[in-house]
Amino acid sequence: MKIEIKHIYCGQKKKINDGKRKEYLSSYEKEFLNKSTYELDENGFKLDTQSDLENHGGADKAVCVYSLDNYLYLQNKYNLNLTPCAFGENFSIIGVDDSDICLGDQFSCGEVIFEVSQPRQPCWKISSITGIKKLTALLIKEYKTGFYLRVLQSGSIKATDRLELIARKYPRFSIAFINKIAFNTKEHQEALKELLSCGELAKNYHASLANRYVNKEAGLQDWQKDEYNEQ
């Protein structure tokens, strides 16, 4: 499998004021830089930044990926007006969606080797920054969250390079399926137990999921609701 990277985006820290809560710092809003080559290390693109290091960034969330196929699906089904990089991704890919990507998948791209570490966990900032009510909840409902890559081998990539699948260890655990069982843990205890035994699962995501598994939680978490931190 070779995946086309349609666009590459990087972002800088920026103050966000949505009029509903205190001003906050975020690197969510990214720019299409139109460069021929990009350098990456274990923390992702050297031209990219993360503002909230407690919840974003780090080795397990080095690169955020979202499919343009998901954009089209959401626009058609919900009549949404989604601008480019509406979900703050680094890679906008095309031709595959979250059902085609599995935990632990390894991809080569230029000099870089990536590994899928976890689904993205959409938070309230998606609705806040896009101004689209309940958008975070829609991504969760449709199991179209996108996913994160860790960098196993640093180096450079060209804008024209593709993600080429070189290893697949967990064909059962697609990103879409992980989201399905993670948001209804009571009905998927056995699958979750197996998932939690996978060593490639990001450490912090594992801890969060293990807690939901034990408590048999379902649905949105508080920090995924539009009204989170509103004044």
C-alpha positions as YAML, in Angstrom:
chain: A
units: angstrom
residues:
- id: 1
  name: MET
  ca: [0.00, 0.00, 0.00]
- id: 2
  name: LYS
  ca: [1.29, 3.42, -1.02]
- id: 3
  name: ILE
  ca: [-0.55, 6.46, 0.31]
- id: 4
  name: GLU
  ca: [-0.46, 9.84, -1.36]
- id: 5
  name: ILE
  ca: [0.32, 12.79, 0.89]
- id: 6
  name: LYS
  ca: [-1.69, 15.61, -0.63]
- id: 7
  name: HIS
  ca: [-0.45, 18.40, 1.64]
- id: 8
  name: ILE
  ca: [2.02, 18.91, 4.49]
- id: 9
  name: TYR
  ca: [1.24, 21.46, 7.19]
- id: 10
  name: CYS
  ca: [3.23, 22.91, 10.09]
- id: 11
  name: GLY
  ca: [2.09, 25.35, 12.77]
- id: 12
  name: GLN
  ca: [3.38, 27.87, 15.28]
- id: 13
  name: LYS
  ca: [2.01, 28.83, 18.68]
- id: 14
  name: LYS
  ca: [-0.90, 31.24, 18.49]
- id: 15
  name: LYS
  ca: [-3.33, 32.77, 20.97]
- id: 16
  name: ILE
  ca: [-6.92, 31.66, 20.36]
- id: 17
  name: ASN
  ca: [-9.99, 33.52, 21.59]
- id: 18
  name: ASP
  ca: [-13.31, 31.92, 20.66]
- id: 19
  name: GLY
  ca: [-15.36, 34.28, 22.84]
- id: 20
  name: LYS
  ca: [-16.57, 31.44, 25.07]
- id: 21
  name: ARG
  ca: [-13.60, 30.77, 27.35]
- id: 22
  name: LYS
  ca: [-10.31, 32.28, 28.43]
- id: 23
  name: GLU
  ca: [-7.78, 32.91, 25.68]
- id: 24
  name: TYR
  ca: [-5.57, 29.88, 25.18]
- id: 25
  name: LEU
  ca: [-2.36, 29.04, 23.34]
- id: 26
  name: SER
  ca: [-2.49, 26.50, 20.50]
- id: 27
  name: SER
  ca: [-0.50, 25.32, 17.47]
- id: 28
  name: TYR
  ca: [-3.66, 23.85, 15.91]
- id: 29
  name: GLU
  ca: [-3.85, 26.33, 13.04]
- id: 30
  name: LYS
  ca: [-1.19, 25.17, 10.59]
- id: 31
  name: GLU
  ca: [0.09, 26.51, 7.27]
- id: 32
  name: PHE
  ca: [0.81, 24.86, 3.95]
- id: 33
  name: LEU
  ca: [4.48, 25.77, 3.52]
- id: 34
  name: ASN
  ca: [4.94, 24.45, -0.03]
- id: 35
  name: LYS
  ca: [8.55, 23.38, 0.59]
- id: 36
  name: SER
  ca: [10.33, 20.77, -1.48]
- id: 37
  name: THR
  ca: [11.84, 18.95, 1.53]
- id: 38
  name: TYR
  ca: [11.06, 18.67, 5.24]
- id: 39
  name: GLU
  ca: [13.21, 17.49, 8.15]
- id: 40
  name: LEU
  ca: [11.82, 15.29, 10.94]
- id: 41
  name: ASP
  ca: [13.21, 13.98, 14.21]
- id: 42
  name: GLU
  ca: [11.63, 11.95, 17.02]
- id: 43
  name: ASN
  ca: [9.31, 14.86, 17.87]
- id: 44
  name: GLY
  ca: [8.04, 15.33, 14.32]
- id: 45
  name: PHE
  ca: [8.56, 18.14, 11.83]
- id: 46
  name: LYS
  ca: [11.31, 20.54, 12.83]
- id: 47
  name: LEU
  ca: [9.18, 23.40, 11.47]
- id: 48
  name: ASP
  ca: [6.20, 22.39, 13.61]
- id: 49
  name: THR
  ca: [5.44, 23.22, 17.25]
- id: 50
  name: GLN
  ca: [3.17, 21.94, 20.01]
- id: 51
  name: SER
  ca: [1.75, 24.36, 22.56]
- id: 52
  name: ASP
  ca: [0.09, 21.98, 25.03]
- id: 53
  name: LEU
  ca: [2.79, 19.38, 25.67]
- id: 54
  name: GLU
  ca: [0.73, 17.71, 28.38]
- id: 55
  name: ASN
  ca: [-1.89, 16.64, 25.83]
- id: 56
  name: HIS
  ca: [-0.25, 17.07, 22.43]
- id: 57
  name: GLY
  ca: [3.07, 16.32, 20.80]
- id: 58
  name: GLY
  ca: [5.91, 14.19, 22.08]
- id: 59
  name: ALA
  ca: [7.34, 11.07, 20.50]
- id: 60
  name: ASP
  ca: [4.03, 9.15, 20.43]
- id: 61
  name: LYS
  ca: [2.22, 12.05, 18.78]
- id: 62
  name: ALA
  ca: [4.97, 13.31, 16.52]
- id: 63
  name: VAL
  ca: [2.86, 13.60, 13.35]
- id: 64
  name: CYS
  ca: [-0.90, 14.02, 13.10]
- id: 65
  name: VAL
  ca: [-2.57, 12.51, 10.02]
- id: 66
  name: TYR
  ca: [-6.05, 13.08, 8.61]
- id: 67
  name: SER
  ca: [-7.63, 11.79, 5.42]
- id: 68
  name: LEU
  ca: [-9.23, 14.01, 2.80]
- id: 69
  name: ASP
  ca: [-11.63, 11.11, 2.25]
- id: 70
  name: ASN
  ca: [-12.94, 11.84, 5.75]
- id: 71
  name: TYR
  ca: [-13.36, 15.51, 4.83]
- id: 72
  name: LEU
  ca: [-15.50, 14.55, 1.85]
- id: 73
  name: TYR
  ca: [-17.59, 12.11, 3.91]
- id: 74
  name: LEU
  ca: [-18.30, 14.67, 6.64]
- id: 75
  name: GLN
  ca: [-19.02, 17.48, 4.17]
- id: 76
  name: ASN
  ca: [-21.50, 15.38, 2.22]
- id: 77
  name: LYS
  ca: [-23.26, 13.80, 5.18]
- id: 78
  name: TYR
  ca: [-23.50, 16.85, 7.42]
- id: 79
  name: ASN
  ca: [-23.29, 19.70, 4.88]
- id: 80
  name: LEU
  ca: [-20.21, 21.12, 6.59]
- id: 81
  name: ASN
  ca: [-17.91, 23.80, 5.24]
- id: 82
  name: LEU
  ca: [-14.46, 22.46, 6.08]
- id: 83
  name: THR
  ca: [-11.43, 24.54, 5.15]
- id: 84
  name: PRO
  ca: [-8.03, 23.00, 4.32]
- id: 85
  name: CYS
  ca: [-6.28, 21.67, 7.45]
- id: 86
  name: ALA
  ca: [-9.51, 22.12, 9.41]
- id: 87
  name: PHE
  ca: [-8.39, 19.36, 11.78]
- id: 88
  name: GLY
  ca: [-4.91, 20.70, 12.44]
- id: 89
  name: GLU
  ca: [-3.16, 17.76, 10.79]
- id: 90
  name: ASN
  ca: [0.44, 17.61, 9.54]
- id: 91
  name: PHE
  ca: [-0.33, 15.18, 6.72]
- id: 92
  name: SER
  ca: [-3.48, 15.41, 4.61]
- id: 93
  name: ILE
  ca: [-3.63, 12.03, 2.89]
- id: 94
  name: ILE
  ca: [-5.95, 10.78, 0.17]
- id: 95
  name: GLY
  ca: [-7.32, 7.43, -1.00]
- id: 96
  name: VAL
  ca: [-7.55, 5.76, 2.41]
- id: 97
  name: ASP
  ca: [-9.43, 6.40, 5.65]
- id: 98
  name: ASP
  ca: [-9.25, 5.29, 9.28]
- id: 99
  name: SER
  ca: [-10.53, 1.81, 8.44]
- id: 100
  name: ASP
  ca: [-7.45, 1.20, 6.25]
- id: 101
  name: ILE
  ca: [-4.81, 2.11, 8.86]
- id: 102
  name: CYS
  ca: [-3.88, -0.17, 11.77]
- id: 103
  name: LEU
  ca: [-2.07, 0.21, 15.06]
- id: 104
  name: GLY
  ca: [1.63, -0.55, 14.64]
- id: 105
  name: ASP
  ca: [1.63, -0.11, 10.85]
- id: 106
  name: GLN
  ca: [5.08, 0.97, 9.73]
- id: 107
  name: PHE
  ca: [5.53, 3.24, 6.74]
- id: 108
  name: SER
  ca: [8.63, 4.41, 4.92]
- id: 109
  name: CYS
  ca: [8.61, 7.90, 3.46]
- id: 110
  name: GLY
  ca: [11.80, 9.32, 2.02]
- id: 111
  name: GLU
  ca: [14.48, 8.76, 4.67]
- id: 112
  name: VAL
  ca: [11.90, 8.50, 7.47]
- id: 113
  name: ILE
  ca: [10.22, 5.45, 8.98]
- id: 114
  name: PHE
  ca: [6.93, 6.04, 10.80]
- id: 115
  name: GLU
  ca: [4.80, 3.83, 13.03]
- id: 116
  name: VAL
  ca: [1.11, 4.26, 13.86]
- id: 117
  name: SER
  ca: [0.89, 4.81, 17.62]
- id: 118
  name: GLN
  ca: [-2.77, 5.56, 18.36]
- id: 119
  name: PRO
  ca: [-5.99, 7.14, 17.11]
- id: 120
  name: ARG
  ca: [-6.25, 10.85, 17.59]
- id: 121
  name: GLN
  ca: [-8.35, 11.75, 20.62]
- id: 122
  name: PRO
  ca: [-10.36, 14.75, 19.40]
- id: 123
  name: CYS
  ca: [-10.88, 17.41, 22.04]
- id: 124
  name: TRP
  ca: [-13.06, 20.49, 22.44]
- id: 125
  name: LYS
  ca: [-10.53, 22.65, 20.56]
- id: 126
  name: ILE
  ca: [-11.70, 21.27, 17.20]
- id: 127
  name: SER
  ca: [-15.17, 22.75, 17.69]
- id: 128
  name: SER
  ca: [-13.71, 25.86, 19.33]
- id: 129
  name: ILE
  ca: [-11.28, 26.72, 16.54]
- id: 130
  name: THR
  ca: [-13.42, 25.73, 13.54]
- id: 131
  name: GLY
  ca: [-16.52, 27.33, 15.02]
- id: 132
  name: ILE
  ca: [-18.57, 24.27, 14.01]
- id: 133
  name: LYS
  ca: [-20.84, 23.16, 16.82]
- id: 134
  name: LYS
  ca: [-20.46, 19.52, 17.96]
- id: 135
  name: LEU
  ca: [-17.78, 18.81, 15.34]
- id: 136
  name: THR
  ca: [-15.62, 16.99, 17.89]
- id: 137
  name: ALA
  ca: [-18.58, 14.77, 18.78]
- id: 138
  name: LEU
  ca: [-19.24, 14.05, 15.09]
- id: 139
  name: LEU
  ca: [-15.70, 12.78, 14.53]
- id: 140
  name: ILE
  ca: [-16.11, 10.40, 17.45]
- id: 141
  name: LYS
  ca: [-19.57, 9.28, 16.38]
- id: 142
  name: GLU
  ca: [-18.32, 8.44, 12.88]
- id: 143
  name: TYR
  ca: [-15.02, 6.90, 14.09]
- id: 144
  name: LYS
  ca: [-13.14, 9.35, 11.86]
- id: 145
  name: THR
  ca: [-10.63, 10.79, 14.27]
- id: 146
  name: GLY
  ca: [-7.43, 10.52, 12.29]
- id: 147
  name: PHE
  ca: [-4.31, 9.09, 13.88]
- id: 148
  name: TYR
  ca: [-0.78, 9.75, 15.10]
- id: 149
  name: LEU
  ca: [2.59, 8.56, 13.88]
- id: 150
  name: ARG
  ca: [5.77, 8.17, 15.88]
- id: 151
  name: VAL
  ca: [9.12, 8.56, 14.10]
- id: 152
  name: LEU
  ca: [11.25, 5.41, 14.26]
- id: 153
  name: GLN
  ca: [13.93, 6.78, 11.95]
- id: 154
  name: SER
  ca: [14.61, 10.49, 11.56]
- id: 155
  name: GLY
  ca: [15.52, 12.16, 8.29]
- id: 156
  name: SER
  ca: [14.10, 14.18, 5.45]
- id: 157
  name: ILE
  ca: [11.11, 13.70, 3.19]
- id: 158
  name: LYS
  ca: [10.17, 15.34, -0.09]
- id: 159
  name: ALA
  ca: [6.77, 16.89, -0.69]
- id: 160
  name: THR
  ca: [6.25, 14.31, -3.44]
- id: 161
  name: ASP
  ca: [7.09, 11.26, -1.29]
- id: 162
  name: ARG
  ca: [4.41, 8.72, -0.40]
- id: 163
  name: LEU
  ca: [3.77, 6.67, 2.72]
- id: 164
  name: GLU
  ca: [4.65, 3.09, 1.77]
- id: 165
  name: LEU
  ca: [3.46, 0.33, 4.11]
- id: 166
  name: ILE
  ca: [6.43, -1.90, 5.06]
- id: 167
  name: ALA
  ca: [5.02, -3.82, 8.05]
- id: 168
  name: ARG
  ca: [1.61, -4.66, 9.50]
- id: 169
  name: LYS
  ca: [1.43, -6.44, 12.87]
- id: 170
  name: TYR
  ca: [-2.18, -5.92, 13.98]
- id: 171
  name: PRO
  ca: [-4.56, -6.16, 11.01]
- id: 172
  name: ARG
  ca: [-7.52, -6.51, 13.38]
- id: 173
  name: PHE
  ca: [-6.93, -3.18, 15.07]
- id: 174
  name: SER
  ca: [-7.70, -0.53, 12.50]
- id: 175
  name: ILE
  ca: [-7.99, 3.02, 13.76]
- id: 176
  name: ALA
  ca: [-11.74, 2.94, 13.08]
- id: 177
  name: PHE
  ca: [-12.15, -0.31, 15.04]
- id: 178
  name: ILE
  ca: [-10.08, 0.97, 17.96]
- id: 179
  name: ASN
  ca: [-12.34, 4.03, 18.13]
- id: 180
  name: LYS
  ca: [-15.43, 1.83, 18.00]
- id: 181
  name: ILE
  ca: [-14.36, -0.27, 20.99]
- id: 182
  name: ALA
  ca: [-12.82, 2.64, 22.90]
- id: 183
  name: PHE
  ca: [-16.07, 4.61, 22.90]
- id: 184
  name: ASN
  ca: [-18.19, 1.66, 24.02]
- id: 185
  name: THR
  ca: [-15.91, -0.32, 26.30]
- id: 186
  name: LYS
  ca: [-18.67, -2.24, 28.08]
- id: 187
  name: GLU
  ca: [-19.61, -4.13, 24.91]
- id: 188
  name: HIS
  ca: [-16.03, -4.78, 23.79]
- id: 189
  name: GLN
  ca: [-14.16, -5.98, 26.87]
- id: 190
  name: GLU
  ca: [-12.37, -8.91, 25.21]
- id: 191
  name: ALA
  ca: [-11.20, -6.88, 22.22]
- id: 192
  name: LEU
  ca: [-10.00, -4.11, 24.52]
- id: 193
  name: LYS
  ca: [-8.09, -6.57, 26.67]
- id: 194
  name: GLU
  ca: [-6.28, -7.79, 23.56]
- id: 195
  name: LEU
  ca: [-5.65, -4.23, 22.36]
- id: 196
  name: LEU
  ca: [-4.18, -3.20, 25.71]
- id: 197
  name: SER
  ca: [-1.61, -6.00, 25.38]
- id: 198
  name: CYS
  ca: [-0.18, -4.43, 22.19]
- id: 199
  name: GLY
  ca: [3.22, -2.93, 22.94]
- id: 200
  name: GLU
  ca: [2.99, -0.39, 20.13]
- id: 201
  name: LEU
  ca: [0.03, 1.41, 21.73]
- id: 202
  name: ALA
  ca: [1.08, 4.89, 22.91]
- id: 203
  name: LYS
  ca: [1.77, 5.02, 26.66]
- id: 204
  name: ASN
  ca: [-0.63, 7.82, 27.59]
- id: 205
  name: TYR
  ca: [-3.38, 6.50, 25.32]
- id: 206
  name: HIS
  ca: [-2.92, 3.07, 26.91]
- id: 207
  name: ALA
  ca: [-3.38, 4.55, 30.39]
- id: 208
  name: SER
  ca: [-6.53, 6.44, 29.34]
- id: 209
  name: LEU
  ca: [-8.00, 3.42, 27.58]
- id: 210
  name: ALA
  ca: [-7.17, 1.07, 30.45]
- id: 211
  name: ASN
  ca: [-9.11, 3.34, 32.80]
- id: 212
  name: ARG
  ca: [-12.13, 3.32, 30.48]
- id: 213
  name: TYR
  ca: [-11.85, -0.45, 30.16]
- id: 214
  name: VAL
  ca: [-11.86, -1.01, 33.92]
- id: 215
  name: ASN
  ca: [-14.77, 1.38, 34.46]
- id: 216
  name: LYS
  ca: [-16.64, 0.16, 31.35]
- id: 217
  name: GLU
  ca: [-17.09, 3.72, 30.13]
- id: 218
  name: ALA
  ca: [-18.88, 4.78, 26.95]
- id: 219
  name: GLY
  ca: [-19.35, 8.00, 25.00]
- id: 220
  name: LEU
  ca: [-17.58, 11.33, 25.13]
- id: 221
  name: GLN
  ca: [-15.18, 12.32, 27.86]
- id: 222
  name: ASP
  ca: [-15.67, 15.73, 29.48]
- id: 223
  name: TRP
  ca: [-12.76, 17.33, 27.60]
- id: 224
  name: GLN
  ca: [-14.34, 16.30, 24.29]
- id: 225
  name: LYS
  ca: [-17.52, 18.30, 24.88]
- id: 226
  name: ASP
  ca: [-18.00, 21.74, 23.30]
- id: 227
  name: GLU
  ca: [-18.73, 23.40, 26.63]
- id: 228
  name: TYR
  ca: [-15.47, 22.26, 28.28]
- id: 229
  name: ASN
  ca: [-13.71, 25.17, 30.05]
- id: 230
  name: GLU
  ca: [-16.41, 27.63, 28.98]
- id: 231
  name: GLN
  ca: [-16.83, 30.61, 31.29]
...
